[in-house]
Amino acid sequence: MERIFVTGGSGLLGSKFATITSDYEIITTYNTNPRNDAVKLDITRKDDVLSKIESLNPDLVIHSAALTNVDYCEDHQEEADKINAQGTLNLVKACDQTDSKLIYVSTDFVFDGKKGMYREDDETNPLNYYGKSKLKGEEYIQNSDIEYAISRVSVLYGWHTNFNFVTWVISELKEGNDINIVTDEYNSPTFADNAAETILNIYSKGREGVYHIAGDERINRYDFAVNIARVFELDETLINPILSEDLSRSAPRPMDSSLSVEKALNDLDIKLLNTTDGLKEMKKVMK
Ligand SMILES: NC(=O)c1ccc[n+]([C@@H]2O[C@H](COP(=O)([O-])OP(=O)(O)OC[C@H]3O[C@@H](n4cnc5c(N)ncnc54)[C@H](OP(=O)(O)O)[C@@H]3O)[C@@H](O)[C@H]2O)c1
């Protein structure tokens, strides 16, 4: 059985791989949040990355670990660079040693958001340090000799122990709290289970290069929140529309980082779920 090594197994996306397939041996890692059966790995520790990957000799490494808090990255740029860029370089070097394929999970925030519905070969121009550090990771991979794919996702959501946008909105509305959500930021929210399945499809079909793996939809945050309320039968009048200029955040955001998923739909045997369908899938397995 082929072996897949997943970094960030304690995170939202990384936690999904082991639950959606039994076709591969999946080994996941955690850093600060221990998980059953997961291996401890700090990707900034170059020697540890190399020795773990050499001893496990995986066919594929899915690199999902990252510092994902966009404002924290803006305020802690050295740390963001160490984890998102240098950590990725450590994995590239290890994959080079073991001839393992690498699939790197990147972000819609590599784009500046002036255009929207970005295609894989559109010019990148990150506005914030999170996007810059993730793009550096992409460049380290593209400048290496390893076999790779890069899958850019956008606003991940799904059931997980830590809050994401969807589970936070559900929790706030259930508590009867008013929430302020921006109407002028657009992206392509990505159901984590669907993204994990699609990333495995990239591997099983032997695809390489950059893929946008996101929901098949361009939607603003406010409409997404209203969709959440409707699917989970919660009070949508608690959701107040605001503008991004009303928020005070460290990191600038792209106004429209929605992703075109046409290439993935043409090349892969997969459906990429829009928010209504993704939310309905979540509801089926409601915790
Ligand atoms: N979340 C989004 O909306 C979004 C949007 C676009 C792209 N992405 C990309 O998608 C991927 C998955 O995101 P996610 O939301 O699933 O992540 P997440 O839930 O925030 O989890 C981050 C993961 O990275 C691990 N990690 C952090 N620092 C590490 C280090 N130094 N060494 C090893 N592991 C470390 C964490 O481990 P511990 O918790 O055990 O410390 C955790 O498993 C990331 O690459 C992210 O950049 C996410």
The ligand as a MOL file (V3000), in Angstrom:
LIG
                    3D

  0  0  0     0  0            999 V3000
M  V30 BEGIN CTAB
M  V30 COUNTS 48 52 0 0 0
M  V30 BEGIN ATOM
M  V30 1 N -7.7680 28.1750 6.7170 0
M  V30 2 C -7.9880 28.7770 5.5630 0
M  V30 3 O -9.0210 29.4360 5.3740 0
M  V30 4 C -6.9800 28.6480 4.4480 0
M  V30 5 C -7.1610 29.4230 3.2770 0
M  V30 6 C -6.2260 29.2820 2.2450 0
M  V30 7 C -5.1610 28.4060 2.3850 0
M  V30 8 N -5.0030 27.6940 3.5280 0 CHG=1
M  V30 9 C -3.8520 26.7630 3.6350 0
M  V30 10 O -4.3920 25.4760 3.8590 0
M  V30 11 C -3.5310 24.7310 4.7140 0
M  V30 12 C -4.3300 24.1150 5.8390 0
M  V30 13 O -4.9370 25.1390 6.5930 0
M  V30 14 P -5.8260 24.7970 7.8740 0
M  V30 15 O -6.7900 25.9150 8.0620 0
M  V30 16 O -6.3060 23.3930 7.7830 0 CHG=-1
M  V30 17 O -4.7300 24.9130 9.0170 0
M  V30 18 P -4.9760 25.0310 10.5920 0
M  V30 19 O -6.2670 24.3850 10.9610 0
M  V30 20 O -4.7210 26.4360 11.0000 0
M  V30 21 O -3.8110 24.1150 11.1530 0
M  V30 22 C -2.4590 24.4560 10.9540 0
M  V30 23 C -1.6460 23.1930 11.0930 0
M  V30 24 O -0.2750 23.5300 10.9140 0
M  V30 25 C 0.4570 22.9720 12.0070 0
M  V30 26 N 1.6530 23.7570 12.2690 0
M  V30 27 C 1.7440 25.0770 12.5750 0
M  V30 28 N 3.0460 25.4040 12.7970 0
M  V30 29 C 3.7720 24.2660 12.6060 0
M  V30 30 C 5.1480 23.9470 12.6890 0
M  V30 31 N 6.0860 24.8570 13.0050 0
M  V30 32 N 5.5300 22.6730 12.4310 0
M  V30 33 C 4.6130 21.7320 12.1100 0
M  V30 34 N 3.2960 21.9600 12.0220 0
M  V30 35 C 2.8750 23.2190 12.2730 0
M  V30 36 C -0.5180 22.9660 13.1800 0
M  V30 37 O -0.0690 22.0430 14.1640 0
M  V30 38 P -0.5050 22.1850 15.7210 0
M  V30 39 O -1.9080 22.7160 15.7410 0
M  V30 40 O -0.4010 20.7750 16.2310 0
M  V30 41 O 0.4850 23.1150 16.3450 0
M  V30 42 C -1.7960 22.5180 12.4650 0
M  V30 43 O -1.7900 21.1270 12.2850 0
M  V30 44 C -2.4270 25.6960 5.1480 0
M  V30 45 O -1.2790 25.4340 4.3910 0
M  V30 46 C -2.9720 27.0640 4.8220 0
M  V30 47 O -1.9450 27.9750 4.5060 0
M  V30 48 C -5.8940 27.7950 4.5630 0
M  V30 END ATOM
M  V30 BEGIN BOND
M  V30 1 1 1 2
M  V30 2 2 2 3
M  V30 3 1 2 4
M  V30 4 1 4 5
M  V30 5 2 4 48
M  V30 6 2 5 6
M  V30 7 1 6 7
M  V30 8 2 7 8
M  V30 9 1 8 9
M  V30 10 1 8 48
M  V30 11 1 9 10
M  V30 12 1 9 46
M  V30 13 1 10 11
M  V30 14 1 11 12
M  V30 15 1 11 44
M  V30 16 1 12 13
M  V30 17 1 13 14
M  V30 18 2 14 15
M  V30 19 1 14 16
M  V30 20 1 14 17
M  V30 21 1 17 18
M  V30 22 2 18 19
M  V30 23 1 18 20
M  V30 24 1 18 21
M  V30 25 1 21 22
M  V30 26 1 22 23
M  V30 27 1 23 24
M  V30 28 1 23 42
M  V30 29 1 24 25
M  V30 30 1 25 26
M  V30 31 1 25 36
M  V30 32 1 26 27
M  V30 33 1 26 35
M  V30 34 2 27 28
M  V30 35 1 28 29
M  V30 36 1 29 30
M  V30 37 2 29 35
M  V30 38 1 30 31
M  V30 39 2 30 32
M  V30 40 1 32 33
M  V30 41 2 33 34
M  V30 42 1 34 35
M  V30 43 1 36 37
M  V30 44 1 36 42
M  V30 45 1 37 38
M  V30 46 2 38 39
M  V30 47 1 38 40
M  V30 48 1 38 41
M  V30 49 1 42 43
M  V30 50 1 44 45
M  V30 51 1 44 46
M  V30 52 1 46 47
M  V30 END BOND
M  V30 END CTAB
M  END
